[in-house]
Amino acid sequence: MIPKPETLALERAKLAETYRSEREAGIAWPDSVETVTDPILTPFVRAVISEGYRVKCSRGGCADIEVCPACRRPNRYTFVKDPDGAEIKRCAVCHH
């Protein structure tokens, strides 16, 4: 399974720690040092990236995201494994 459950759990814990430390420092959410701080999408994407994939992007640099056929949410990313270029599609919500 990609991402592995333990990798996803680690990335969720890292983001939770960032939220906690910023709250303690009095940093308001809009002023967060994190550029992406979604509690579902951010750990999911970071977990897949840490397993050796990159997010497939359009020529304009936007992530290739589509509606998931399983859960019908617009959170299905295309990832590419380098150097062979193998592509996988995974939903950040239901992982299909």
N, C-alpha and C positions, 0 to 999 in steps of 0.2 A: 504494500500500500504506500502511496506517495501522497502526502508526506507521512513518514512514520509517526505513530501516535506519540512516542517519546520526544521526537523532534518538535512536534507541534506543542506539546506540553511545555517544553523548555522555552520556546519562543513566546508562549502566553505568559509564562512566569517573568521573562525579561521585560515584556511590555508592562505588566502589572507593577514591577519594581520601578520602572520609569515613571509611571503614573504616581506611585506612592512618593517617590523622592521629589518630584516636581510639586506635588501638593504640599509636602512638608516645607519646601522652599518658598511657598507662597506664589508659585507660578500659575497663572490662570490658564485654563485649557487653550484659549486661542493663541497664547504666547508660548506654547509648548515648544521645546527644542526638537521634538519629533516632527518630521514633515508629514508623516502618515500615522494616524493614531487610532484607526478603527479597531475595536477589540476583537472583531472576527477576521476581517480581511488582512490586517497587518501581520499577525502571527502566522496565519496560513501561508501567505506569500513568502514571508521570511523563512519559514520552515522548508518550503520547496526549494527556495534558492540555496539554503544551507546544504541541501542534498545534491547540489551540483547542477541545478537547472537555472535558466534565466527566463524572465517574462518575455514573451514574444510581443513586440510592439509594431505599430504601423510606421510608415515612413515619417510621420509627424512626431513620433515618439510616444504616442498613447498606447497603453496596454491593450492587447487583443482580448477583449472581454465580450462574452455573449450570454444569452439566456440559457440556463441549465435545463436540459430536457427532462431531468428527473424532478427537480423541486420548483422549476419555473421562475427562479430568481435570477437577476442579471449579475451573477457573480462567478461565472465560469471562465477561468483563465486558460490561455494556451501557454505552455512552458516548452522550452527547447533545451535539450541536453547537448552540450558541446563536448567533444568536437564532432560527433557523428550527426548532429542536427535532428535527432529523433524528437518528435513532438508528442506531448501528452496534453489532455484537457482535463482540468479538475475544477470542481465547484468548491468555493471557499465555505459554503454553508453545509452542503450535504456530502461533499467529497466524491461525487460521481463525475 
